[in-house]
Amino acid sequence: MRNQFLIINILAVICILLLAFTFSMSWLWLLAVIVPILLIGLYDVVQKKQSIARNFPLVGRTRYIAEWLRPKIYQYFVESDTEGKPFSRLDRSLIYQRSKNETDTTPFGTQLNVYNETYEWMNHSINAKDYSTINQDPRVTVGGKDCKQPYSASIYNVSAMSFGSLSKNAIMALNGGAKIGNFAHNTGEGGISPYHDKYQGDLIYQIGTGYFGCRAKDGNFDPDLFAKRTAQDNVKMVEIKLSQGAKPGHGGILPAKKVTKEIAEIRSIEMGKDVNSPPYHHAFNTPIGLMKFVKQCRDLSGGKPIGFKLCIGHKAEFVAICKAMIETGVTPDFIAVDGGEGGTGAAPLEFSNSVGMPYREGLVFVYNTLIGFGLKTEIKLFASGKIVSGFDIFRAIALGADACYTARAMMMALGCIQALECNKNSCPVGVATQRPELVRGLDVNDKKVRVANFHKETVHSFVELMGAAGIDDPDRINRSHITMRISPFNTRTYDEIFHYITEGSLLGTKDYPRGFETLMANTTAESFAPKFEQVYIEED
């Protein structure tokens, strides 16, 4: 078989020669075409890494070409408008249209199968309101009893994406869009770069386990650097990252060869050394320690809103954090709940697919737990997890969120085409790459306007939905406003699926709401680790 393919390759070369002779090509051009082909064929024969190319020189390479082309062909020619992953063409088209201020209406009715399980809809009102009379820029004031500089946040903001993961042009366009649209831009855990400061859009400064931007030489938290970073006027809030949905419980490493002078200065790290981002924090190791760290950050920042971000894993750990809030009297000003469906530039497949609670269940649990401990009035909830439309915002608020984050939708507003090459440094539109020749294709002045347009139009669609539901304030949205089909002939409203619990019902010593009995028995404010004592509950 191998000899047969060698013969085929030789015949192909002969055909090229005949064609060249027929069309009177010069021998110089012939050599320019044939010699590289022959060299590649010879290399295929002697190399040992690719078996198919070794056995079938030249021809075997078509497999790798096909693999490279497959996602492009599938996206544009094979998949339907509703099938694409992680985002369907319907979602992508909606984002592109809104970012460009083009028509975002759809003809001929829905393409969704409304009788499929998990289909969801919003319950409208006969007594709908004129959306033009509703506040077109609904906002949320973030800041509890100990906050000295509360922040008025948009209900829709840019989620955490670091410089390094995204290009400098992408960061500038996102921040420029945030400035135009008056919404917040989360820095990601890579620190505040000059590109975050370029347009002075509002920043949420995220600090992760690597403490980039406020990192001491030994890798621990540096209070002085943190105070300096958060003193900037454009830094409106601080988010302590405990985990993220796409890879919760997973640390990372920045190889020494990637630590440029610019990255080293931004992240407060040394050049020439690998930089570890561990899966846990060194600044605390108990729930009470976390609350003390929240207070320390609030004091160092001059009283700016301090919160933390997490993807729910062991429920007992969050219950322990709430117990620590009660015991210390310290509460964060906000909590961001990320879901297992969240995005990332790169993560092990097992972590992306099989670790972390999806945001809906996580958000409901966090909201109910805060209500049960009587803490919700002090704490605002941010939700993130594929929130790209006005309905997505409405649904998140119905589940308990006060405001939302989005990352990949903002990337698409920048021009991301879902090429799925974020981890290869080869993003063709210059969003998730550091290659200068690709980055230059992303025009900041054009894309910052698109980001602002997308935000404005999405919030506008949310306001229209509120009007259709007969309400004029996001605080009036609740779980009864959303219905889900749970079987071909059965539906439930969200309040029937995700039950509310009574405010303060976790503050006593018994008669806890169902599902919290074992959690309350197994948790303390002194440790994240549960005791794993089984509590037996009599059936009704």
C-alpha positions in Angstrom: 0.0 0.0 0.0 2.8 2.4 0.9 4.5 1.7 -2.4 1.2 2.4 -4.2 1.0 5.8 -2.7 4.6 6.6 -3.5 3.7 5.7 -7.1 0.7 8.0 -6.9 2.8 10.8 -5.7 5.3 10.3 -8.5 2.5 10.3 -11.0 1.2 13.5 -9.5 4.6 15.1 -10.1 4.6 13.8 -13.7 1.2 15.4 -14.2 2.4 18.7 -13.0 5.3 18.4 -15.4 3.0 17.7 -18.3 0.7 20.6 -17.3 3.7 22.9 -17.1 4.9 21.8 -20.5 1.4 22.2 -22.0 1.1 25.8 -20.7 4.8 26.6 -21.4 5.7 27.2 -17.8 9.4 28.0 -17.3 11.6 25.4 -15.7 12.3 27.9 -12.9 8.7 27.9 -11.9 8.6 24.1 -12.3 11.4 23.8 -9.8 9.8 26.2 -7.4 6.6 24.0 -7.3 8.1 20.5 -7.6 11.1 20.7 -5.3 9.2 21.7 -2.1 6.7 18.9 -2.8 9.4 16.3 -3.2 11.2 17.5 -0.1 8.0 17.3 1.9 7.4 13.7 0.6 10.9 12.7 1.5 10.6 14.2 5.0 7.3 12.3 5.5 9.1 9.0 4.7 11.9 9.5 7.2 10.1 11.2 10.1 8.8 9.0 12.9 6.2 11.2 14.8 3.3 10.9 12.4 2.5 7.3 11.3 0.0 8.2 8.6 2.3 10.6 6.9 5.2 8.1 7.1 3.1 5.3 5.5 1.4 7.6 3.0 3.7 10.5 2.2 2.0 13.7 1.1 -1.4 12.1 0.8 -1.5 11.3 4.5 -1.2 15.0 5.3 -4.7 15.6 4.0 -6.0 14.2 7.3 -4.4 17.1 9.2 -5.8 19.6 6.7 -9.2 18.0 7.2 -8.9 18.2 11.0 -8.0 21.9 10.7 -10.9 22.6 8.4 -13.5 20.5 10.3 -14.7 23.1 12.9 -14.8 25.8 10.2 -16.8 23.7 7.8 -19.1 22.4 10.6 -19.8 25.8 11.9 -20.6 27.4 8.6 -22.1 24.6 6.5 -23.3 21.7 8.7 -24.7 22.8 12.1 -28.2 24.3 12.3 -28.9 27.7 13.8 -29.7 26.1 17.2 -27.1 23.4 17.5 -23.7 25.2 17.8 -21.6 24.8 20.9 -20.8 26.4 23.2 -22.9 29.1 21.6 -25.5 28.5 18.8 -25.5 30.6 15.6 -28.7 32.2 16.9 -26.8 33.5 19.9 -23.8 34.5 17.9 -25.9 36.3 15.3 -27.8 38.2 18.0 -24.6 39.5 19.5 -23.1 40.5 16.2 -26.3 42.3 15.1 -26.6 44.2 18.3 -22.9 45.2 18.4 -23.2 46.6 14.9 -26.6 48.3 15.6 -28.2 46.1 12.9 -31.7 44.7 12.8 -31.9 42.0 15.5 -35.5 40.9 14.9 -36.3 37.4 13.6 -38.8 36.4 10.9 -41.4 33.6 10.7 -41.4 32.5 14.4 -39.1 30.6 16.8 -36.7 27.9 15.6 -36.8 26.3 19.0 -38.8 23.3 19.8 -41.1 24.6 22.5 -42.1 21.0 23.5 -38.6 19.9 24.2 -37.7 19.2 27.8 -35.8 22.2 29.5 -37.5 24.7 27.1 -38.1 27.9 29.1 -40.3 30.9 28.7 -41.1 34.1 30.6 -44.7 34.6 31.8 -46.0 37.9 30.4 -48.8 40.0 31.7 -52.0 41.1 30.1 -51.5 44.4 31.9 -48.1 45.0 30.3 -46.3 48.3 30.8 -45.0 50.7 28.2 -41.2 50.0 28.3 -40.4 53.5 27.3 -41.6 54.7 30.7 -39.3 52.3 32.5 -35.7 53.3 33.6 -33.6 52.4 30.5 -30.4 52.0 32.6 -31.3 49.8 35.7 -28.5 49.8 38.2 -27.6 48.2 41.5 -25.9 49.9 44.4 -23.1 47.6 45.7 -22.0 48.4 49.3 -23.0 47.1 52.7 -22.9 48.6 56.1 -19.1 48.9 56.3 -18.5 50.1 52.7 -17.5 53.8 52.5 -17.5 54.1 48.7 -20.6 52.3 47.3 -20.7 51.7 43.6 -23.7 52.0 41.3 -23.2 49.0 38.9 -25.0 48.3 35.7 -27.0 45.1 35.7 -24.8 43.8 32.8 -21.0 44.0 33.0 -17.8 42.5 31.4 -16.7 39.4 33.2 -13.1 38.5 34.2 -10.6 38.2 31.3 -7.0 39.0 31.9 -4.5 40.8 29.7 -2.4 37.9 28.5 -5.4 35.7 27.9 -6.8 38.6 25.7 -4.7 40.9 23.6 -4.0 44.5 24.5 -6.3 45.7 21.8 -9.1 43.5 23.1 -8.6 44.8 26.6 -8.6 48.5 25.4 -11.7 47.9 23.4 -13.6 46.3 26.3 -12.6 49.1 28.6 -13.4 51.8 26.1 -16.8 50.2 25.6 -17.3 50.2 29.4 -16.5 53.9 29.5 -18.9 54.7 26.7 -21.7 52.6 28.2 -21.1 53.3 31.9 -20.7 49.7 32.9 -17.9 47.8 34.7 -15.0 45.9 33.3 -13.6 43.0 35.4 -9.8 42.8 35.0 -9.4 39.1 35.5 -6.7 37.8 37.9 -3.8 39.0 35.7 -3.7 42.4 37.3 -4.4 45.9 36.1 -2.5 46.7 32.9 -1.9 50.0 31.1 -4.5 48.8 28.6 -7.2 48.6 31.4 -6.4 52.2 32.3 -6.3 53.6 28.7 -9.9 54.8 28.6 -10.6 55.0 32.4 -13.6 52.8 32.2 -14.8 51.5 35.6 -12.8 48.5 36.8 -13.5 45.6 39.1 -10.0 44.6 40.2 -9.9 40.8 40.6 -7.2 39.2 42.7 -6.7 35.4 42.5 -4.4 32.9 44.2 -1.4 34.4 42.5 -2.1 37.9 43.9 -1.0 39.4 40.6 -0.6 43.1 40.9 -0.4 42.9 44.7 2.1 40.1 44.9 5.1 40.1 47.3 8.4 38.5 46.2 7.6 35.3 48.1 4.3 35.0 46.2 2.0 36.1 49.0 -0.3 39.0 49.3 1.4 42.4 49.6 -0.9 44.9 51.4 1.1 48.0 50.3 0.9 47.0 46.6 -2.8 46.3 47.0 -3.5 49.7 48.6 -1.6 51.4 45.8 -3.5 49.5 43.1 -6.9 50.1 44.6 -6.3 53.8 45.2 -6.9 54.4 41.5 -10.1 56.3 40.8 -11.2 53.9 38.1 -11.0 50.9 40.4 -14.6 50.8 41.7 -14.7 47.3 43.4 -12.4 44.4 44.3 -13.2 40.8 43.7 -11.4 38.0 45.4 -11.4 35.0 43.1 -11.9 31.7 45.0 -12.7 29.7 41.9 -14.1 30.0 38.4 -16.7 27.9 36.7 -14.6 26.6 33.8 -11.9 25.1 36.0 -12.8 25.3 39.7 -10.1 24.0 42.0 -7.4 24.1 39.4 -4.3 26.3 39.6 -2.0 27.3 36.8 1.6 28.1 35.9 3.0 30.9 33.7 6.2 29.5 32.1 9.3 31.7 32.5 9.6 32.1 28.7 6.2 33.9 28.7 7.1 36.3 31.5 8.0 39.4 29.4 9.1 42.6 31.0 5.6 44.1 30.5 3.9 41.1 32.1 6.4 41.0 35.0 5.6 44.7 35.8 1.9 44.3 35.6 1.8 41.1 37.7 4.5 42.1 40.2 6.5 39.0 39.4 10.1 38.3 38.5 11.4 37.7 35.0 13.1 34.4 34.2 11.1 32.4 36.7 8.1 30.1 36.4 5.1 31.7 38.2 2.7 29.4 40.1 -0.9 30.2 40.5 -2.0 27.6 43.1 -5.5 26.2 43.5 -5.9 27.7 46.9 -5.2 31.0 48.7 -2.2 31.6 51.1 -3.8 34.7 52.7 -6.4 32.5 54.5 -7.4 28.9 55.0 -10.6 29.1 57.0 -14.0 30.7 56.6 -13.2 33.2 59.4 -9.8 33.8 57.7 -11.6 34.7 54.5 -13.8 37.2 56.3 -10.8 38.8 57.9 -9.2 39.1 54.5 -12.3 40.8 53.2 -12.1 43.3 56.0 -8.4 43.8 55.4 -9.0 44.5 51.7 -11.9 46.9 52.5 -9.7 48.8 54.9 -6.7 49.0 52.5 -8.9 50.1 49.6 -10.4 53.0 51.5 -13.7 51.3 52.0 -14.5 50.3 48.4 -16.9 47.3 47.8 -15.1 44.0 48.4 -16.6 40.7 47.2 -15.6 37.2 46.2 -16.2 35.0 43.2 -16.8 31.3 43.3 -18.3 28.3 41.6 -20.2 26.2 44.1 -18.6 22.8 44.9 -19.2 21.4 48.4 -22.3 23.2 49.6 -21.0 22.8 53.2 -18.1 25.2 52.5 -20.4 28.0 51.6 -22.6 27.4 54.6 -19.4 27.6 56.7 -18.6 30.9 55.1 -22.0 32.2 56.0 -21.5 31.1 59.6 -18.2 33.0 59.6 -20.1 36.1 58.5 -22.4 35.8 61.4 -19.6 35.1 63.9 -17.3 37.9 62.8 -19.9 40.4 61.8 -18.0 40.9 58.5 -19.9 40.5 55.2 -18.7 40.9 51.7 -20.4 43.6 49.7 -21.1 41.3 46.8 -20.7 37.6 45.8 -20.2 36.5 42.1 -21.6 33.1 41.4 -20.0 31.4 38.4 -21.3 28.3 36.8 -19.6 25.1 35.5 -20.7 26.2 32.0 -18.4 29.2 32.2 -15.6 29.9 29.7 -11.8 30.1 29.9 -8.9 30.5 27.5 -7.6 27.0 28.4 -8.6 24.3 30.9 -8.3 20.5 31.1 -11.3 18.9 29.5 -12.3 17.0 32.7 -12.5 20.3 34.6 -14.5 22.1 31.9 -16.9 19.2 31.4 -17.2 17.6 34.8 -16.3 19.9 37.7 -18.4 22.6 39.3 -22.1 23.3 39.8 -23.9 25.0 36.9 -24.8 28.6 37.7 -28.5 28.2 38.0 -28.3 25.6 40.8 -25.4 27.4 42.3 -27.1 30.8 42.3 -30.3 29.4 43.8 -28.3 27.8 46.6 -26.3 30.9 47.4 -29.4 33.1 47.4 -31.4 30.7 49.6 -28.5 30.3 52.0 -28.0 34.0 52.4 -31.7 34.5 52.9 -31.7 31.7 55.5 -28.9 33.4 57.5 -30.5 36.9 57.1 -27.5 38.2 55.1 -29.0 39.0 51.7 -29.8 42.6 52.4 -26.1 43.3 52.9 -24.8 41.4 49.9 -25.5 41.8 46.2 -25.3 38.8 43.9 -23.6 38.7 40.5 -24.3 35.8 38.1 -22.2 34.6 35.2 -22.6 31.6 32.9 -23.5 32.1 29.2 -25.7 35.2 29.8 -25.9 36.8 26.4 -29.5 38.1 26.0 -32.1 40.1 27.7 -34.0 36.9 28.6 -30.8 35.5 30.1 -30.5 38.5 32.4 -34.2 38.3 33.3 -33.8 34.6 34.2 -30.7 35.2 36.3 -32.5 37.9 38.3 -35.5 35.6 38.7 -33.2 33.0 40.3 -31.7 35.6 42.7 -29.1 37.6 41.0 -28.9 41.4 41.3 -26.6 41.9 38.3 -24.8 39.8 35.7 -21.4 39.3 34.1 -20.6 38.1 30.6 -17.3 37.3 29.0 -17.7 35.3 25.8 -20.6 37.5 24.6 -18.3 40.6 25.0 -15.6 38.8 23.1 -18.1 38.2 20.2 -19.0 41.9 20.3 -15.3 42.4 19.7 -15.4 40.2 16.7 -14.7 36.7 18.1 -16.0 34.1 15.6 -15.9 31.1 18.0 -12.9 29.7 16.2 -12.1 27.7 19.3 -8.4 28.6 19.2 -8.1 30.6 22.4 -5.5 28.2 23.8 -3.3 28.2 20.7 -2.3 31.9 20.4 -3.7 31.8 16.9 -7.1 33.7 17.3 -7.7 34.8 13.8 -9.5 38.1 14.8 -6.9 39.3 17.3 -9.0 38.8 20.5 -7.3 35.9 22.3 -3.8 36.1 21.0 -0.5 37.9 21.7 0.8 37.7 18.1 1.3 41.3 16.9 0.3 40.5 13.3 -3.1 39.1 14.5 -3.6 41.7 17.2 -3.3 44.6 14.7 -6.5 43.4 12.9 -8.6 44.4 15.9 -9.3 48.1 15.6 -9.9 49.5 19.1 -11.9 52.6 18.0 -14.4 50.5 16.1 -14.7 47.6 18.5 -15.1 49.7 21.7 -18.2 51.2 20.1 -19.5 47.7 19.2 -19.0 46.6 22.8 -21.0 49.6 24.0 -23.7 49.0 21.4 -24.1 45.3 22.5 -24.4 46.3 26.1 -27.0 49.0 25.4 -29.2 46.9 23.2 -29.1 43.9 25.5 -30.1 45.9 28.5 -32.8 47.5 26.4 -34.2 44.1 25.5 -34.2 43.2 29.2 -36.2 46.4 29.9 -38.7 45.5 27.2 -39.1 42.1 28.9 -39.8 43.7 32.2 -42.5 45.8 30.5 -44.0 42.7 29.0 -44.1 41.0 32.4 -46.0 44.0 33.8 -43.2 45.2 36.1 -41.0 48.3 36.1 -38.3 47.4 38.6 -35.8 44.4 38.6 -36.5 43.9 42.3 -40.0 42.7 41.5 -38.7 39.8 39.3 -39.1 36.5 41.0 -39.0 32.8 40.2 -42.7 32.6 39.3 -42.0 34.7 36.2 -40.1 31.8 34.5 -41.6 28.4 33.5 -39.7 25.3 32.3 -40.9 22.2 30.5 -39.7 19.2 32.5 -41.4 16.6 30.4 -43.4 16.6 27.1 -46.6 17.0 29.1 -45.5 18.7 32.3 -44.3 22.2 33.2 -43.2 23.9 36.4 -42.5 27.5 37.3 -39.1 28.2 38.8 -40.5 28.7 42.2 -41.9 25.2 42.0 -38.6 23.8 40.9 -36.3 26.0 43.0 -38.1 26.5 46.3 -37.6 29.6 48.3 -36.8 29.3 52.0 -37.9 31.5 54.9 -35.7 34.5 55.8 -33.7 33.8 59.0 -34.6 30.1 59.0 -30.9 29.0 59.4 -30.3 31.2 62.4 -31.9 28.9 64.9 -30.7 25.6 66.3 -33.3 23.2 64.8 -36.1 22.9 62.3 -33.9 23.8 59.4 -35.4 23.9 55.9 -35.3 20.5 54.1 -31.9 20.0 52.5 -30.0 22.1 55.1 -30.2 19.8 58.1 -27.0 17.9 57.4 -25.2 21.0 56.1 -25.9 22.9 59.3 -24.8 20.0 61.5 -21.6 19.4 59.6 -20.2 23.0 59.3 -18.3 25.5 61.5 -16.9 28.9 60.9 -13.4 27.6 61.8 -13.0 25.2 59.0 -14.0 24.7 55.3 -13.9 20.9 55.9 -17.3 19.4 56.8 -17.5 16.9 59.7 -19.6 14.4 57.6 -22.1 13.5 60.3 -25.2 12.0 59.0 -28.5 13.6 60.1 -31.5 11.4 59.7 -34.8 13.1 58.8 -38.2 11.5 59.2 -40.1 11.3 55.9 -43.4 13.2 55.8 
